[in-house]
């Protein structure tokens, strides 16, 4: 199939900076791709609603047909698949395929009532005791479920068109008959959430660029893209290892991304007075100064270190050759003071929960209960071990300034709260004011290829067309036309298209966790609302996208918001069963 697609592309008309003609009425069917539906988080059961006429076929050849509106349940039992429908069951064995019939327009299946439409054929197999769903879908229909989730539906039309071409080229470039699927429906490839008819702008962008793909040397290009490049496009070879011919990419300054006020920017201020510096940053400076502090007789700990003023800050170090502007070092020149240890005192450690329980057990009982406790030998309360604590002198200023060079990645950029996506590839710049040195970090994602924020600004502010946007971000790439017609589906006898009798209600979504505990002072109740009905929100161990995912939260889950984090994009939350961090933008304050 891959060779057939490439032969069709090679016959296509290649264009560089001109719009392509509208598709012919009798155009060949668009290629199909196979999408592993990992986002659905299916376990051993799937409840399906058929929005079209479907037939089910097992690996052994047994088949059943189902009219539009049918509700099916597929379950894994003893390692095999079983399909249930209105009291009937079908042994699917190791695999089951649901195939559409009749008119393909607007037909598909849904995984829950009111969920998005998945317009294609569904193959279900068993992997590790769990369902593995793979959707075979026309690439044009696939894009309807990709474009509005990879780029906002509210973006200008020409930016959405550029996104459609990138997504189409990426998808077709990953067709591989040797694998069980071509792409995954997550950010590992491209986010695919099924088709929502409300996304009319994205649908128009897909339609008006139908079949348009990027080509390089008569082969499909790989159109990487990210949210924001921070003002300069990155090279493929600087991000991913492996060989390849990436001649259609270039490292280019991107004023459009830089100008867009919606591009993500993080700022850190280093006051020339030395006040208000982040504790983590002070700890880094102290660690670098430990040898000098010890040599001067100071205690080399953060409590004995103080920055009195900052006279100079500079950026340096090169991660890649010019013209790359990515720096890797931060140099700070400052005056400082230290404290000496005058003596060592002792203090008792704070009691642990176990200590408190022992104290409670060994405390005097009321007289009425003394007799009942005579036979009980209380456990002796352990004596806490005193801990040495330093008694410090006052801070003693040092006459000579110190100069320290810190590696930006990973510690300094995180200590300064400049990390954006946890990938340690931010573009950092420095400006100086009368009172501060201001560091700014930009770049959300890998920065290779099209910047979505840059494309947004090119279309909105400069009225650029989609092919001009693509030419800027992929200067060596040409455009070509692939087939984009609708698929012709097999037909069934008319009586099979009748609406069936009511079926049993599918299994509901996972039960939401209870929130019944007392509300701590300053906390408030919120609800997970800013996600799709069939999606989930990650609860993380720390307020960072790079941290471990503790669990997934579903829509309408109530949460107690304990506090906002230093990074205002994150909040600390809990339920009766879990506690962690989520991004605040997906929550709504509950009444």
BADREN-789706 format. One record per residue (C-alpha): z, y, x; residue in one letter. Coordinates in Angstrom, 3 decimals. Example, Ala and Ser with C-alpha at 12.3 -4.5 7.8 and 13.67 -1.06 7.14 Angstrom:
BEGIN
       zz       yy       xx res
    7.800   -4.500   12.300   a
    7.140   -1.060   13.670   s
***
This chain:
BEGIN
       zz       yy       xx res
    0.000    0.000    0.000   x
    0.843    2.382    2.849   x
   -2.607    1.885    4.418   x
   -4.285    2.542    1.067   x
   -2.389    5.821    0.668   x
   -3.292    6.951    4.186   x
   -7.000    6.148    3.602   x
   -6.918    8.302    0.474   x
   -5.282   11.127    2.405   x
   -7.854   10.922    5.196   x
  -10.608   11.483    2.628   x
   -8.787   14.508    1.186   x
   -9.758   18.085    1.836   x
   -7.374   19.635    4.411   x
   -6.388   23.274    3.927   x
   -4.266   25.542    6.080   x
   -3.547   28.803    4.277   x
   -5.323   28.644    0.949   x
   -4.280   27.376   -2.486   x
   -5.645   24.020   -3.563   x
   -7.799   23.462   -6.663   x
   -6.260   22.207   -9.898   x
   -6.274   18.417  -10.342   x
   -9.131   16.799  -12.203   x
   -8.480   15.489  -15.723   x
   -9.371   11.879  -14.855   x
   -7.526   11.712  -11.586   x
   -6.361    8.447  -10.056   x
   -2.735    7.497  -10.653   x
   -0.177    8.952   -8.272   x
    1.370    6.581   -5.711   x
    4.710    5.009   -6.591   x
    7.844    4.859   -4.489   x
   10.964    2.691   -4.760   x
   14.292    4.485   -4.979   x
   17.620    2.767   -4.319   x
   19.976    4.242   -6.936   x
   23.129    4.388   -4.863   x
   24.555    7.495   -6.526   x
   25.237    5.588   -9.741   x
   28.024    3.652   -8.013   x
   27.304    0.547  -10.089   x
   29.714   -2.313   -9.647   x
   29.057   -5.642  -11.389   x
   27.835   -4.126  -14.674   x
   25.161   -1.728  -15.908   x
   24.802   -0.435  -19.474   x
   21.287    0.784  -20.205   x
   19.626    2.736  -23.002   x
   15.853    2.219  -23.173   x
   13.935    5.388  -23.974   x
   10.674    3.508  -24.294   x
    9.306   -0.001  -24.774   x
   10.379   -2.348  -21.988   x
   10.042   -6.006  -21.083   x
   12.535   -7.921  -18.948   x
   11.328  -10.632  -16.573   x
   13.418  -12.974  -14.468   x
   12.543  -14.426  -11.080   x
   11.724  -17.726  -12.808   x
    9.192  -16.024  -15.092   x
   11.226  -15.944  -18.323   x
   10.585  -12.717  -20.257   x
   11.924  -10.755  -23.246   x
   10.604   -7.546  -24.819   x
   12.713   -4.678  -26.162   x
   11.710   -1.777  -28.433   x
   12.570    1.848  -27.812   x
   16.255    2.629  -28.341   x
   17.523   -0.763  -27.257   x
   20.890   -0.934  -25.539   x
   21.219   -3.576  -22.869   x
   24.071   -4.749  -20.695   x
   23.449   -6.462  -17.360   x
   26.365   -8.187  -15.642   x
   26.980  -10.201  -12.499   x
   28.663  -13.542  -13.215   x
   29.201  -16.182  -10.563   x
   26.688  -14.432   -8.327   x
   23.888  -14.364  -10.939   x
   22.559  -11.720  -13.312   x
   22.903  -11.998  -17.083   x
   21.288   -9.668  -19.621   x
   22.948   -9.200  -23.035   x
   21.293   -7.706  -26.117   x
   22.446   -7.902  -29.767   x
   24.239  -11.198  -29.363   x
   21.489  -12.747  -27.225   x
   21.697  -13.401  -23.506   x
   19.190  -14.022  -20.728   x
   19.993  -15.719  -17.427   x
   18.329  -13.508  -14.844   x
   19.297  -15.615  -11.852   x
   19.065  -13.743   -8.566   x
   16.896  -10.906   -9.884   x
   15.754   -9.122  -13.018   x
   12.980   -6.567  -13.548   x
   12.630   -4.159  -16.487   x
    9.040   -2.937  -16.853   x
    7.764   -0.129  -19.065   x
    4.967   -0.712  -21.558   x
    2.809    1.564  -23.707   x
    2.601    5.316  -23.096   x
    4.321    6.404  -19.869   x
    4.671   10.042  -20.929   x
    8.344   10.896  -21.368   x
    9.537    7.272  -21.316   x
   12.149    5.687  -19.131   x
   15.717    4.468  -19.253   x
   19.161    6.011  -19.075   x
   22.372    4.710  -17.586   x
   24.594    6.384  -20.160   x
   24.242    8.236  -23.408   x
   23.102   11.777  -22.740   x
   22.376   11.020  -19.086   x
   19.184   11.987  -17.288   x
   15.989    9.993  -17.780   x
   14.862    7.533  -15.092   x
   11.123    7.205  -15.832   x
   10.114    3.991  -14.115   x
   10.571    0.245  -13.741   x
   13.987   -1.046  -12.730   x
   14.622   -4.016  -10.453   x
   18.165   -5.387  -10.395   x
   19.410   -7.821   -7.762   x
   22.822   -8.933   -6.524   x
   24.115   -7.781   -3.147   x
   27.644   -8.707   -2.109   x
   28.616   -9.455   -5.700   x
   27.469   -6.011   -6.886   x
   24.372   -4.782   -8.679   x
   21.657   -3.273   -6.516   x
   19.322   -1.114   -8.660   x
   15.905   -0.059   -7.340   x
   13.686    2.205   -9.458   x
    9.900    2.044   -9.019   x
    8.589    5.442  -10.061   x
    5.515    7.652   -9.740   x
    6.050   10.119   -6.904   x
    5.283   13.001   -9.274   x
    8.000   11.861  -11.700   x
   10.339   11.274   -8.769   x
    9.948   14.916   -7.728   x
   11.100   16.053  -11.180   x
   14.474   14.546  -10.309   x
   14.525   15.834   -6.723   x
   13.326   19.440   -6.617   x
   15.987   20.990   -8.941   x
   18.775   19.244   -7.017   x
   17.540   19.894   -3.481   x
   16.781   23.542   -4.387   x
   18.286   25.555   -7.212   x
   16.297   25.781  -10.448   x
   16.911   29.545  -10.299   x
   14.956   30.010   -7.043   x
   11.594   31.845   -7.149   x
    8.629   29.731   -8.243   x
    6.818   29.860   -4.893   x
    9.953   28.626   -3.101   x
   10.217   25.751   -5.589   x
    6.563   24.902   -4.948   x
    7.157   24.796   -1.200   x
   10.141   22.509   -1.856   x
    7.973   20.228   -4.026   x
    5.382   19.836   -1.246   x
    8.085   19.086    1.345   x
    9.804   16.553   -0.905   x
    6.516   14.838   -1.826   x
    5.423   14.590    1.799   x
    8.801   13.259    2.881   x
    8.864   10.618    0.139   x
    5.346    9.292    0.704   x
    5.936    9.231    4.436   x
    8.798    6.771    3.876   x
    6.848    4.215    1.821   x
    7.350    0.908    3.630   x
    6.376   -2.385    1.987   x
    8.420   -4.351    4.530   x
   11.684   -3.059    3.027   x
   13.327   -3.601   -0.353   x
   13.173    0.150   -1.104   x
   11.586    3.277    0.348   x
   14.206    6.010   -0.111   x
   17.820    6.358   -1.258   x
   18.828    8.829   -3.975   x
   21.398   10.590   -1.758   x
   21.292   13.149    1.044   x
   20.507   10.281    3.428   x
   16.965   10.875    2.161   x
   16.644   13.256   -0.799   x
   18.973   13.808   -3.739   x
   17.484   12.229   -6.886   x
   19.399   12.428  -10.174   x
   16.810   11.472  -12.742   x
   14.832   13.865  -14.936   x
   16.449   16.605  -17.007   x
   13.953   18.414  -19.306   x
   15.990   21.614  -18.962   x
   14.652   22.036  -15.411   x
   11.391   23.642  -16.506   x
   10.872   25.781  -13.403   x
   11.064   22.774  -11.101   x
    8.735   20.814  -13.407   x
    6.191   23.643  -13.277   x
    6.423   23.765   -9.460   x
    5.751   20.026   -9.259   x
    2.843   20.244  -11.693   x
    1.169   23.210  -10.008   x
    1.314   21.516   -6.599   x
    0.485   18.034   -7.921   x
   -0.542   15.738   -5.067   x
   -0.265   18.396   -2.321   x
    1.131   16.967    0.921   x
    1.471   18.047    4.536   x
   -0.712   16.421    7.197   x
   -0.803   16.406   10.996   x
   -3.527   14.681   12.998   x
   -4.766   12.823    9.894   x
   -1.331   11.398    9.161   x
    1.436   12.366    6.795   x
    3.807   14.884    8.331   x
    7.585   14.564    8.050   x
    8.751   17.738    6.337   x
   12.405   18.132    7.274   x
   14.271   20.995    5.604   x
   17.817   22.314    5.389   x
   19.821   24.876    3.438   x
   19.904   27.561    6.147   x
   18.834   27.662    9.801   x
   21.025   30.606   10.789   x
   18.120   32.810   11.877   x
   16.172   30.420   14.101   x
   14.340   27.189   13.344   x
   15.386   24.132   15.341   x
   13.219   21.500   17.022   x
   13.219   17.899   15.830   x
   13.836   16.527   19.317   x
   16.962   18.690   19.666   x
   18.541   17.067   16.618   x
   17.372   13.459   16.476   x
   16.723   10.998   19.269   x
   13.573    8.900   19.358   x
    9.971    9.571   20.155   x
    7.435   11.273   17.964   x
    4.629   13.792   17.912   x
    6.230   16.905   16.446   x
    3.515   19.381   17.360   x
    3.569   20.950   13.900   x
    7.114   22.284   14.464   x
    8.092   25.304   16.571   x
   11.296   27.088   17.488   x
   10.893   30.438   15.769   x
   13.160   33.345   14.890   x
   13.581   33.422   11.107   x
   14.238   36.945    9.802   x
   13.972   35.739    6.200   x
   16.958   33.409    6.480   x
   18.860   36.068    8.414   x
   18.166   38.764    5.790   x
   19.016   36.646    2.762   x
   22.465   37.764    1.550   x
   23.006   34.275    0.088   x
   22.764   32.537    3.476   x
   26.157   31.119    4.474   x
   28.023   33.203    7.080   x
   31.521   32.616    8.471   x
   33.343   35.422   10.334   x
   36.257   35.585   12.763   x
   37.834   38.805   14.026   x
   39.515   38.945   17.425   x
   41.606   42.103   17.390   x
   41.617   44.067   20.625   x
   45.345   44.541   20.087   x
   45.823   40.764   20.304   x
   47.527   40.627   16.900   x
   46.602   38.345   14.026   x
   44.849   35.695   16.110   x
   44.619   32.257   14.450   x
   47.396   29.911   15.600   x
   44.928   27.159   16.506   x
   42.967   29.602   18.668   x
   46.141   30.788   20.433   x
   47.025   27.145   21.085   x
   43.620   26.630   22.753   x
   44.123   29.662   25.004   x
   47.633   28.491   25.861   x
   46.337   25.049   26.757   x
   43.820   26.625   29.148   x
   46.582   28.794   30.642   x
   49.126   25.962   31.048   x
   48.662   25.644   34.812   x
   48.967   29.376   35.410   x
   52.015   29.605   33.132   x
   53.745   26.782   35.001   x
   52.911   28.382   38.361   x
   54.607   31.608   37.251   x
   57.674   29.772   35.948   x
   56.853   30.142   32.263   x
   57.197   27.369   29.717   x
   53.590   26.179   29.035   x
   53.994   25.897   25.256   x
   52.495   28.031   22.460   x
   55.961   29.372   21.550   x
   56.245   30.867   25.048   x
   52.739   32.409   25.126   x
   51.579   35.726   23.706   x
   48.296   37.623   23.872   x
   49.012   41.347   24.295   x
   45.446   42.616   24.151   x
   41.804   41.538   24.412   x
   39.530   43.612   26.652   x
   36.325   41.564   26.632   x
   34.631   38.730   24.739   x
   31.269   37.213   25.555   x
   29.089   34.249   24.554   x
   27.218   32.060   27.017   x
   26.088   28.604   27.896   x
   22.852   27.038   26.734   x
   22.605   23.842   24.754   x
   18.794   23.906   24.831   x
   16.101   25.700   26.809   x
   14.824   29.120   25.785   x
   13.901   30.480   23.320   x
   16.920   28.727   21.760   x
   19.714   31.174   20.976   x
   22.354   28.507   20.423   x
   25.307   29.244   22.702   x
   28.039   26.805   23.677   x
   30.720   28.888   25.423   x
   33.136   31.630   24.435   x
   34.708   33.694   27.237   x
   37.764   35.857   26.519   x
   39.491   38.331   28.870   x
   42.999   39.315   27.815   x
   46.413   40.551   28.902   x
   49.324   38.274   28.180   x
   53.065   37.597   28.381   x
   55.114   34.459   28.838   x
   58.691   33.326   28.328   x
   60.931   31.357   30.657   x
   63.429   28.709   29.673   x
   66.955   30.041   30.317   x
   68.788   26.910   29.167   x
   68.434   23.868   26.962   x
   70.402   23.567   23.754   x
   70.482   20.737   21.238   x
   69.873   20.565   17.539   x
   70.058   17.728   15.034   x
   66.775   16.550   13.599   x
   66.132   17.125    9.911   x
   67.278   14.123    7.816   x
   64.577   11.701    6.687   x
   64.316   10.253    3.154   x
   65.937    7.058    4.463   x
   68.837    9.055    5.915   x
   69.339   10.818    2.573   x
   69.412    7.490    0.726   x
   72.052    6.176    3.175   x
   74.147    9.314    2.752   x
   73.933    8.999   -1.022   x
   74.999    5.347   -0.873   x
   77.982    6.040    1.394   x
   79.239    9.128   -0.473   x
   82.588    8.869   -2.333   x
   82.348    7.296   -5.803   x
   84.227    8.506   -8.872   x
   87.636    6.811   -9.306   x
   86.443    4.928  -12.395   x
   83.902    3.006  -10.346   x
   85.976    2.312   -7.215   x
   87.076   -1.154   -8.323   x
   83.503   -2.261   -8.980   x
   82.535   -1.322   -5.448   x
   85.415   -2.966   -3.576   x
   83.336   -6.011   -2.743   x
   80.431   -3.971   -1.375   x
   80.332   -3.195    2.336   x
   78.528    0.128    2.772   x
   75.870    0.428    5.469   x
   77.085    2.816    8.172   x
   75.248    6.111    8.307   x
   73.225    6.335   11.538   x
   74.121    9.166   13.840   x
   71.082   11.413   14.424   x
   70.109   11.890   18.046   x
   70.314   15.514   19.199   x
   67.003   16.943   20.344   x
   66.767   19.336   23.323   x
   65.562   22.812   22.403   x
   64.715   25.616   24.839   x
   66.595   28.890   24.907   x
   63.938   31.416   25.912   x
   63.982   34.737   27.697   x
   62.237   37.727   26.200   x
   58.456   37.870   26.700   x
   57.631   38.989   30.233   x
   54.268   40.798   30.610   x
   51.914   39.716   33.384   x
   50.127   42.526   35.206   x
   46.862   40.707   35.894   x
   44.445   39.982   33.056   x
   43.339   36.415   32.454   x
   39.831   35.198   31.706   x
   39.337   31.900   29.878   x
   36.066   30.162   28.967   x
   36.267   27.841   25.969   x
   33.708   25.327   24.778   x
   32.595   26.450   21.332   x
   32.017   22.937   20.047   x
   33.983   21.339   18.622   x
   37.449   22.867   19.143   x
   36.941   26.640   19.406   x
   34.589   26.975   16.452   x
   36.996   25.025   14.273   x
   40.069   26.815   15.568   x
   38.413   30.102   14.574   x
   37.464   28.708   11.121   x
   33.776   29.234   11.888   x
   32.659   25.671   11.181   x
   30.279   25.557    8.206   x
   29.216   21.958    7.607   x
   31.151   20.104   10.291   x
   28.009   19.299   12.303   x
   28.829   21.554   15.286   x
   25.444   23.238   15.501   x
   26.188   26.720   14.182   x
   24.346   29.766   15.509   x
   27.097   32.107   16.750   x
   26.646   35.842   17.390   x
   29.028   38.545   18.641   x
   29.420   42.223   17.782   x
   32.004   44.734   18.971   x
   33.663   47.510   16.982   x
   36.226   50.077   18.001   x
   39.089   47.713   17.125   x
   37.665   44.180   17.040   x
   35.299   41.626   18.475   x
   33.555   39.978   15.501   x
   32.113   36.477   15.756   x
   29.706   35.290   13.074   x
   28.492   31.718   12.544   x
   25.377   30.786   10.596   x
   23.358   27.611    9.867   x
   24.060   25.167    7.070   x
   22.424   21.861    7.987   x
   20.299   20.776   10.923   x
   18.002   23.826   10.867   x
   14.780   21.835   11.365   x
   11.712   22.816    9.338   x
   11.942   24.854    6.156   x
   15.046   26.890    5.479   x
   15.635   26.890    1.747   x
   17.375   30.266    1.936   x
   14.533   31.574    4.053   x
   11.954   30.303    1.539   x
   13.947   31.909   -1.268   x
   13.879   35.300    0.476   x
   10.211   35.036    1.486   x
    9.244   34.472   -2.148   x
   11.705   36.904   -3.757   x
   11.615   39.814   -1.298   x
    8.171   39.521    0.327   x
    6.145   37.831   -2.458   x
    4.941   35.064   -0.155   x
    2.970   32.160   -1.674   x
    4.119   28.577   -1.159   x
    1.383   27.798    1.367   x
    2.402   30.878    3.397   x
    6.008   29.697    3.386   x
    4.933   26.246    4.595   x
    2.680   27.739    7.278   x
    5.632   29.712    8.675   x
    7.995   26.721    8.875   x
    5.394   24.073    9.855   x
    2.847   26.103   11.864   x
    0.819   23.075   13.014   x
    0.633   21.364    9.629   x
   -2.311   21.388    7.213   x
   -2.298   20.684    3.476   x
   -4.185   17.900    1.734   x
   -4.559   16.505   -1.766   x
   -3.396   13.026   -2.780   x
   -3.930   11.344   -6.187   x
   -1.579   12.752   -8.813   x
   -2.692   11.236  -12.133   x
   -0.499    9.400  -14.633   x
   -0.001    5.657  -14.477   x
   -1.620    3.383  -17.072   x
    1.000    0.993  -18.476   x
    0.479   -2.372  -20.189   x
    0.731   -2.430  -23.992   x
    2.725   -4.723  -26.280   x
    2.194   -5.795  -29.880   x
    3.055   -2.958  -32.346   x
    5.906   -4.876  -33.994   x
    7.810   -4.871  -30.698   x
    8.048   -1.087  -30.789   x
   10.268   -0.976  -33.907   x
   13.696    0.599  -33.558   x
   16.373   -2.120  -33.272   x
   19.573   -2.443  -35.245   x
   22.676   -0.736  -33.816   x
   24.014   -2.386  -30.699   x
   27.460   -2.536  -29.185   x
   28.641    0.615  -27.441   x
   28.173    0.433  -23.658   x
   31.162    0.362  -21.373   x
   32.441    3.937  -20.826   x
   32.705    5.717  -17.518   x
   35.718    4.893  -15.325   x
   39.005    6.054  -16.848   x
   40.123    9.471  -15.648   x
   43.396    9.621  -13.725   x
   46.448   10.990  -15.570   x
   48.061   14.298  -14.661   x
   51.567   14.278  -16.104   x
   53.780   15.525  -13.274   x
   55.584   18.850  -13.256   x
   53.532   21.841  -12.197   x
   54.817   23.181   -8.841   x
   55.439   26.908   -8.565   x
   52.181   28.788   -8.003   x
   50.018   25.788   -8.953   x
   47.637   25.638  -11.903   x
   45.660   23.062  -13.859   x
   41.894   22.770  -13.321   x
   39.109   20.448  -14.405   x
   36.082   19.036  -12.564   x
   33.156   20.637  -14.403   x
   30.572   21.919  -11.905   x
   28.794   18.571  -11.471   x
   26.227   16.587  -13.430   x
   27.389   14.078  -16.053   x
   26.248   11.160  -13.896   x
   27.587   12.550  -10.626   x
   30.979   12.683   -8.896   x
   33.021   15.040   -6.694   x
   34.377   13.851   -3.352   x
   38.139   14.040   -2.817   x
   38.563   14.380    0.953   x
   41.440   13.814    3.346   x
   41.027   17.292    4.879   x
   39.265   20.495    3.755   x
   36.071   19.735    5.652   x
   32.768   18.060    4.759   x
   33.045   15.919    7.877   x
   36.376   14.351    6.832   x
   36.906   10.987    5.166   x
   36.260   10.593    1.434   x
   39.414    9.302   -0.260   x
   37.796    8.679   -3.638   x
   35.239   10.078   -6.105   x
   36.305   12.260   -9.031   x
   34.335   12.213  -12.264   x
   33.447   15.039  -14.617   x
   36.321   16.372  -16.765   x
   38.965   14.964  -14.385   x
   42.080   17.149  -14.621   x
   43.636   18.246  -11.307   x
   46.714   20.181  -10.268   x
   45.565   22.829   -7.793   x
   48.445   23.181   -5.370   x
   47.053   25.924   -3.138   x
   43.957   27.478   -1.648   x
   43.121   26.562    1.949   x
   42.492   28.862    4.904   x
   38.834   28.200    4.214   x
   38.606   29.686    0.679   x
   35.838   27.246   -0.248   x
   38.457   24.461   -0.432   x
   41.594   23.829   -2.495   x
   44.438   21.331   -2.166   x
   44.699   19.214   -5.351   x
   46.561   16.221   -6.761   x
   46.837   13.887   -9.749   x
   49.511   11.344  -10.555   x
   47.630    8.837   -8.390   x
   45.931   10.771   -5.583   x
   46.093   13.900   -3.446   x
   43.520   15.567   -1.215   x
   41.015   18.419   -0.946   x
   37.941   19.403   -2.981   x
   35.480   22.295   -2.967   x
   36.674   24.993   -5.361   x
   33.232   25.853   -6.724   x
   33.152   22.618   -8.745   x
   36.424   23.334  -10.603   x
   37.198   25.366  -13.699   x
   40.690   26.572  -14.561   x
   41.945   24.606  -17.556   x
   43.697   26.203  -20.526   x
***
